[in-house]
Amino acid sequence: MSDVTRTRNGRPVHHWRRDVIELAALFTAVAAADGVANLVGHGPDGPALLVISALVLAATAGFHVWWARRPGHAPPVTDTDTGARPAVPETRQAGPGTVASGTGVRASTLWRLRTTVRDEPGSLAALCGALAGRLVDILSLQTHPLGDSTVDEFLLRAPGELTAREITRAVALAGGTDTWIERADAHDLVDAPTRVLGLATRTALDAAELPLALRQLLGRCTIRSLPAHPVGGARSPEAVPVEGALEDTVMRLRAPEGGVITVERPYLPFTPTEFARARALVELDARLGPRIPHGQDVIALSAGEAITVRRADTGDVEAAKAMHERCSTRTLGLRYHGPVGDADRYLNHLLSPRFGRTLAVQTASGRIVGLGHLLWDGDETEVALLVEDAWQRRGVGGELLTRLVRMAVEAGCESVYAVTQASNTGMVAAMRGLGLPLDYQIEEGTLVITARLTAERGDAVTAMGWLSGAGDPGRADAP
């Protein structure tokens, strides 16, 4: 038996008391063995005593082995025994919805939590300790300094049975105030720098991505783009300083083309850090100037004609205006719900990537015969179609609408709506041809058709067969 029990400063420490005890135990064992040998060799019952001693020794050894192997007393498995890491009662797993424990796998829930603590040593440690006490795992943390306080934003993984109220109560007892919490999903597992870089890349490739990038950066919020000179003689928005303006739950930024971008989040105030990030995205967009991704699809219609579908912008205003002049008064009335007095101003707004995305249908000769618009309208998204009379009833509208809805899905929209008239059977047929759940509502003689892009259980519409290429929602009677 080694008398080295631990080290001090890298050197072994010896204990003389243990040496004396071991020597005494050795002499005692020798004396006991000598007494037993004399008793066995010279006593009348020596052989029987020897057999009984062996049985008692075997029973004692068996009991010792059984006791040592009980779950509560078994020694831990060490690296030197098996080469594996010591077993622990609970470990994190790669999946966002499960946690492995000593008895199996149990469900967990992802939460996004934001709370305010005093900016002093130990405040964050107390908060983390309170969460750990409820077996809540902190997956990521962002801090937003606010002078004498700090807003801490967490991504948490908590036991499935732990409710939002219990988490917020633990946070409040640890000193957190103005606490806000909501369910998160696997997409939130991306760290903040990676997410911001991704949003900046999307904005750099497509000017129409700016409102969507701001919404994903800031969470659930309402974003409105107001042009410097609104269509129809409406009042121009109030001027915004170059550096923007932040007022609690509302931020206002100067749009690159001179208008105003308003972002509102009533349920949660914006922090200066969030304001700086949003302003940086807008500044990037302004420096890059107008741009749309290049690319086009050549499609053969049911009648055999070949058309090209591509992105359009304000550079196509003249071609779009020429198409308007070829359209009948009825076609323009169904699209704009009345006479069009100033097509130039309407088209400059509709074709601007600041307010949405536009697809153009072009013939082999380069003439535009159809336009499809996906317009950002605050929290909602509108789709609108205009197809030249001579090209109606050929499936052009169905092709445009299908691609616009795909764009809406990629942008994370939950629904799209179309405003038309009940007599516009072509638009109604095109919406029905999508194969999506539809809601119909009549407002002052105007028909509003809303297509839900997510199922009741939250499954994305991308799982539907038509979006992946199975089937064709385009209808021959579409506009």
C-alpha positions in Angstrom: 0.0 0.0 0.0 1.4 3.3 -1.0 1.8 6.0 1.7 1.4 8.7 -0.9 -2.1 10.2 -0.7 -1.8 13.5 -2.5 0.6 16.0 -3.9 1.6 19.5 -2.8 3.1 21.9 -5.4 3.7 18.9 -7.6 5.6 16.9 -4.9 4.3 13.8 -3.0 3.4 14.2 0.6 4.1 11.3 3.1 2.3 10.6 6.3 4.3 8.9 9.2 1.1 8.2 11.2 -0.3 6.0 8.4 3.0 4.1 8.3 2.8 3.3 12.1 -0.8 2.2 11.8 0.0 -0.1 8.9 2.9 -1.7 10.9 0.7 -2.3 13.9 -2.0 -3.9 11.8 0.7 -6.1 10.2 1.9 -7.4 13.6 -1.7 -7.9 14.8 -2.5 -10.0 11.7 0.6 -12.1 12.2 -0.3 -12.8 15.9 -3.9 -13.7 15.0 -2.7 -16.0 12.2 -0.3 -17.8 14.7 -3.1 -18.3 17.2 -5.5 -19.7 14.6 -2.7 -22.1 13.3 -2.1 -23.4 16.9 -5.8 -23.9 17.4 -6.3 -25.8 14.2 -3.1 -27.9 14.5 -3.5 -28.9 18.2 -7.3 -28.7 18.9 -9.7 -31.6 18.7 -12.0 -29.7 16.2 -9.3 -28.2 14.0 -10.5 -29.5 10.6 -14.1 -28.4 11.2 -13.0 -25.0 12.4 -10.9 -24.5 9.3 -13.9 -25.4 7.0 -16.2 -23.1 8.9 -13.7 -20.2 8.7 -13.4 -20.7 4.9 -17.2 -20.5 4.5 -17.4 -17.4 6.6 -14.6 -15.8 4.6 -16.3 -16.6 1.3 -19.7 -15.3 2.5 -18.0 -12.1 3.7 -16.3 -11.6 0.4 -19.5 -12.2 -1.6 -21.4 -9.7 0.5 -18.7 -7.1 0.0 -18.8 -7.6 -3.8 -22.6 -7.2 -3.8 -22.6 -4.1 -1.7 -19.9 -2.5 -3.8 -21.8 -3.0 -7.0 -25.1 -1.5 -5.8 -26.1 1.6 -8.0 -25.7 4.0 -5.0 -22.3 2.7 -4.0 -20.6 1.7 -7.3 -17.4 3.6 -7.9 -17.4 6.1 -10.8 -16.0 4.9 -14.1 -12.7 6.8 -14.7 -10.7 7.6 -17.7 -8.0 5.1 -16.7 -10.6 2.3 -16.4 -12.2 2.5 -19.8 -10.8 5.6 -21.6 -14.2 7.2 -21.4 -15.3 10.4 -19.7 -16.8 10.0 -16.2 -20.6 9.5 -16.2 -22.6 12.5 -15.1 -26.2 12.6 -14.1 -27.3 15.1 -16.8 -25.7 16.2 -20.0 -26.7 18.4 -22.9 -27.5 16.9 -26.3 -27.1 18.3 -29.8 -30.9 18.4 -30.4 -32.8 21.5 -29.3 -35.7 19.6 -27.9 -34.3 16.9 -25.6 -32.0 16.6 -22.6 -30.4 13.4 -21.7 -30.5 12.4 -18.0 -29.4 9.4 -15.9 -32.8 7.8 -16.5 -33.2 8.6 -20.2 -34.2 11.4 -22.5 -36.7 14.1 -21.4 -38.3 16.9 -23.3 -37.0 20.5 -23.1 -38.2 23.9 -24.4 -36.3 26.8 -26.0 -37.0 30.2 -24.7 -35.9 33.8 -25.5 -35.8 35.9 -22.4 -34.9 39.5 -21.9 -34.5 41.2 -18.6 -32.9 44.3 -17.0 -30.4 44.2 -14.1 -28.4 46.8 -12.4 -24.9 47.3 -13.9 -22.9 46.2 -10.9 -20.6 43.3 -10.1 -22.4 40.0 -9.3 -25.8 40.9 -10.8 -25.3 38.7 -13.9 -23.9 35.9 -11.7 -27.0 36.0 -9.5 -29.2 35.8 -12.5 -27.3 32.8 -14.0 -27.3 31.1 -10.6 -31.1 31.4 -10.3 -31.5 29.9 -13.8 -29.1 27.1 -13.0 -31.1 26.4 -9.8 -34.1 25.6 -12.0 -32.0 23.4 -14.3 -32.2 26.0 -17.1 -29.3 25.9 -19.6 -28.0 29.2 -21.0 -27.3 28.7 -24.7 -26.4 32.3 -25.6 -26.2 35.7 -24.0 -26.2 39.2 -25.4 -25.8 42.3 -23.2 -27.1 45.8 -24.0 -25.6 48.5 -21.7 -28.0 51.3 -20.6 -25.9 53.4 -18.3 -26.6 52.3 -14.7 -28.4 49.1 -15.9 -27.9 46.4 -18.5 -30.5 44.6 -20.7 -29.5 40.9 -20.8 -30.9 38.8 -23.6 -30.8 35.0 -23.2 -31.5 32.0 -25.3 -32.5 29.3 -22.8 -33.1 25.6 -22.8 -35.4 24.6 -19.9 -37.0 21.4 -18.8 -40.3 20.9 -20.7 -42.4 21.0 -17.5 -41.0 24.4 -16.5 -43.5 27.2 -17.4 -42.7 30.8 -18.5 -44.2 32.1 -15.3 -41.8 30.0 -13.2 -38.8 31.1 -15.2 -39.7 34.8 -14.9 -40.4 34.4 -11.2 -36.9 33.0 -10.7 -35.4 35.9 -12.7 -37.4 38.4 -10.6 -36.1 36.9 -7.4 -32.5 37.3 -8.7 -33.0 41.0 -9.4 -34.3 41.0 -13.0 -36.9 43.6 -13.9 -39.0 44.4 -17.0 -38.7 40.8 -18.0 -40.0 39.6 -21.3 -40.1 35.9 -22.5 -41.4 34.0 -25.5 -40.9 30.6 -27.1 -37.9 30.2 -29.4 -37.1 27.6 -32.1 -34.0 26.0 -33.6 -33.4 29.0 -35.9 -32.6 31.1 -32.8 -29.6 28.8 -32.1 -27.5 30.8 -34.6 -25.3 33.3 -32.7 -25.9 37.0 -33.1 -22.8 37.9 -35.2 -23.5 35.1 -37.6 -27.1 36.2 -38.0 -26.2 39.8 -38.5 -23.6 38.9 -41.2 -26.2 36.8 -43.0 -28.7 39.6 -43.0 -26.1 42.0 -44.3 -25.3 39.6 -47.1 -28.9 39.3 -48.1 -29.3 43.1 -48.0 -26.2 43.5 -50.2 -27.6 41.2 -52.8 -31.1 42.6 -53.0 -32.4 46.0 -52.0 -35.8 44.5 -51.4 -34.4 42.5 -48.5 -33.9 45.6 -46.2 -37.3 45.6 -44.5 -37.1 41.8 -44.1 -33.6 42.0 -42.7 -34.7 44.6 -40.2 -37.7 42.5 -39.1 -35.5 39.4 -38.5 -32.9 41.5 -36.7 -35.3 43.2 -34.3 -37.9 40.4 -33.9 -41.6 40.8 -34.1 -42.1 44.4 -35.2 -44.0 46.6 -37.7 -41.9 48.2 -40.4 -43.3 50.9 -42.7 -41.5 52.6 -45.6 -42.9 56.0 -46.4 -41.7 57.6 -49.7 -40.5 61.2 -49.7 -43.3 62.1 -52.1 -46.3 59.8 -51.6 -48.6 58.8 -54.5 -51.9 60.6 -54.7 -50.9 63.9 -53.1 -50.7 62.5 -49.5 -48.7 64.4 -46.9 -45.0 63.9 -47.0 -43.5 62.2 -43.8 -41.8 64.3 -41.2 -38.1 64.7 -41.9 -35.7 62.5 -39.9 -32.1 63.4 -38.9 -29.3 61.7 -40.8 -28.4 59.7 -37.6 -32.1 58.6 -37.2 -34.3 58.9 -34.1 -35.0 56.5 -31.3 -38.0 57.0 -29.0 -38.5 54.0 -26.6 -40.6 51.5 -28.8 -40.3 53.4 -32.1 -37.2 54.1 -34.2 -37.2 56.2 -37.4 -34.5 56.0 -40.0 -33.8 58.0 -43.1 -34.4 55.8 -46.1 -31.6 55.7 -48.8 -33.9 57.3 -51.4 -35.0 60.1 -49.1 -38.1 58.7 -47.5 -38.6 57.4 -43.9 -38.4 53.9 -42.5 -40.4 53.5 -39.3 -39.9 50.5 -37.0 -42.3 50.0 -34.1 -42.3 47.3 -31.4 -44.9 48.2 -28.8 -44.3 45.2 -26.6 -40.6 45.8 -26.0 -38.5 49.0 -26.1 -35.5 49.2 -28.4 -32.0 49.4 -26.9 -29.3 51.7 -28.3 -27.4 48.5 -29.4 -30.4 47.4 -31.6 -30.7 51.0 -32.9 -27.1 51.0 -33.9 -27.4 47.6 -35.7 -30.5 48.8 -37.6 -28.8 52.0 -38.6 -25.8 50.1 -39.9 -28.0 47.9 -42.1 -29.7 51.0 -43.6 -26.3 52.7 -44.2 -25.1 49.6 -46.0 -28.1 49.6 -48.2 -27.6 53.3 -49.0 -24.0 52.9 -49.9 -24.7 50.0 -52.3 -27.4 51.9 -54.2 -30.3 50.4 -56.3 -29.8 46.7 -57.1 -31.7 43.5 -57.8 -30.4 40.0 -58.3 -30.0 38.9 -61.9 -31.5 35.8 -63.3 -34.5 34.8 -65.3 -36.7 31.7 -66.0 -37.9 30.8 -69.5 -41.3 29.1 -69.3 -43.4 27.4 -72.0 -47.1 28.2 -71.6 -49.9 25.7 -72.3 -50.5 27.2 -75.8 -46.8 26.7 -76.7 -45.6 30.3 -76.3 -42.3 30.9 -74.4 -42.1 33.7 -71.9 -39.4 34.9 -69.5 -40.0 35.8 -65.9 -37.4 38.0 -64.2 -37.1 40.6 -61.4 -38.0 44.1 -62.3 -37.2 47.5 -60.8 -37.5 51.2 -61.5 -35.4 50.8 -64.6 -38.4 49.1 -66.2 -40.8 52.0 -65.7 -41.0 53.0 -69.3 -41.7 49.4 -70.5 -44.3 49.0 -67.8 -45.9 52.3 -68.8 -46.1 51.1 -72.4 -47.8 47.9 -71.2 -50.4 50.0 -69.3 -51.2 51.9 -72.4 -52.0 48.6 -74.2 -54.3 47.5 -71.4 -58.0 48.1 -71.6 -59.8 50.4 -69.1 -61.5 47.4 -67.6 -58.2 45.5 -66.9 -56.7 48.6 -65.3 -59.9 49.2 -63.3 -59.8 45.6 -61.9 -56.1 46.1 -60.9 -56.3 49.6 -59.4 -60.0 49.6 -58.5 -60.6 52.8 -60.5 -59.1 55.0 -63.1 -55.3 55.5 -63.2 -54.5 59.2 -63.4 -50.8 59.2 -62.9 -49.3 55.8 -64.0 -45.7 57.2 -63.7 -45.9 57.8 -60.0 -47.7 54.6 -59.3 -45.1 52.6 -61.2 -42.2 54.3 -59.6 -43.6 53.3 -56.2 -44.6 49.7 -57.2 -41.3 48.9 -59.0 -39.1 50.3 -56.2 -37.4 47.5 -54.3 -37.8 49.5 -51.1 -41.5 48.6 -50.9 -41.4 45.0 -52.1 -40.5 42.8 -55.0 -41.7 42.9 -58.6 -41.7 40.2 -61.3 -42.0 41.0 -65.0 -43.2 38.7 -67.7 -41.3 39.4 -71.0 -41.9 38.0 -74.5 -39.1 36.9 -76.8 -39.1 40.4 -78.4 -38.4 42.0 -75.0 -41.9 43.5 -74.4 -43.3 43.3 -70.9 -46.8 41.8 -70.9 -47.3 41.1 -67.2 -46.3 42.4 -63.8 -46.6 40.8 -60.4 -46.0 42.7 -57.1 -45.2 41.4 -53.6 -45.6 44.5 -51.4 -44.6 44.9 -47.8 -47.5 46.4 -45.9 -46.5 46.7 -42.3 -47.1 43.3 -40.7 -48.9 42.0 -43.8 -47.9 41.2 -47.4 -50.0 42.0 -50.5 -49.8 40.4 -53.9 -51.1 42.1 -57.0 -51.1 41.1 -60.7 -51.6 42.9 -64.0 -51.5 41.0 -67.3 -52.0 42.6 -70.7 -55.4 41.8 -72.3 -53.9 39.8 -75.2 -52.0 37.5 -72.8 -54.8 36.8 -70.3 -56.3 33.2 -69.9 -52.9 31.6 -70.8 -51.6 30.9 -67.3 -49.4 34.0 -67.1 -51.1 35.1 -63.9 -50.7 31.7 -62.3 -47.0 31.6 -63.0 -46.5 35.0 -61.5 -48.6 34.3 -58.4 -46.8 31.0 -57.7 -43.4 32.7 -57.7 -44.6 35.6 -55.6 -45.9 33.2 -53.0 -42.6 31.3 -53.0 -40.8 34.6 -52.4 -43.2 35.4 -49.5 -42.5 32.0 -47.9 -38.7 32.5 -48.3 -39.2 35.9 -46.6 -40.9 34.3 -43.6 -44.4 35.8 -44.3 -47.2 34.0 -42.6 -49.8 35.0 -45.2 -50.4 37.1 -48.3 -53.6 38.9 -49.4 -55.0 40.1 -52.7 -57.4 43.0 -53.0 -59.7 42.7 -56.0 -63.3 42.7 -57.1 -65.7 39.8 -57.0 -66.1 40.1 -60.8 -62.4 39.5 -61.3 -62.8 35.7 -61.7 -59.3 35.3 -63.1 -57.7 36.6 -59.9 -60.0 34.5 -57.8 -59.2 31.4 -59.9 -55.4 32.1 -59.6 -55.6 32.3 -55.8 -57.7 29.1 -55.6 -55.2 27.4 -57.8 -52.5 27.8 -55.2 -54.0 25.0 -53.1 -53.6 27.0 -49.9 -56.1 27.7 -47.1 -58.0 30.9 -48.2 -60.1 33.4 -46.3 -62.6 35.7 -48.1 -63.8 39.0 -46.8 -65.9 41.7 -48.5 -65.0 45.3 -47.5 -67.1 48.0 -49.1 -67.7 46.1 -52.2 -64.0 45.0 -52.5 -63.0 41.4 -52.1 -60.0 40.6 -50.0 -58.6 37.1 -50.4 -56.0 36.0 -47.8 -53.8 32.9 -48.3 -52.3 31.4 -45.1 -48.8 30.2 -45.8 -48.5 28.2 -42.5 -50.6 25.3 -41.4 -52.5 25.3 -38.1 -49.6 23.3 -36.5 -47.0 25.8 -37.8 -45.7 23.5 -40.6 -44.1 25.7 -43.3 -45.9 25.8 -46.7 -42.6 24.7 -48.2 -43.5 21.2 -47.2 -46.4 21.3 -49.6 -45.9 19.4 -52.9 -46.7 22.3 -55.3 -43.9 24.5 -53.8 -41.3 21.8 -54.4 -42.4 21.4 -58.0 -45.1 18.7 -57.7 -48.2 19.9 -59.6 -48.8 23.3 -61.2 -51.1 25.8 -59.6 -51.2 27.9 -62.8 -54.6 27.8 -64.3 -55.5 28.5 -68.0 -58.2 30.9 -66.8 -55.9 32.9 -64.6 -55.5 36.6 -65.5 
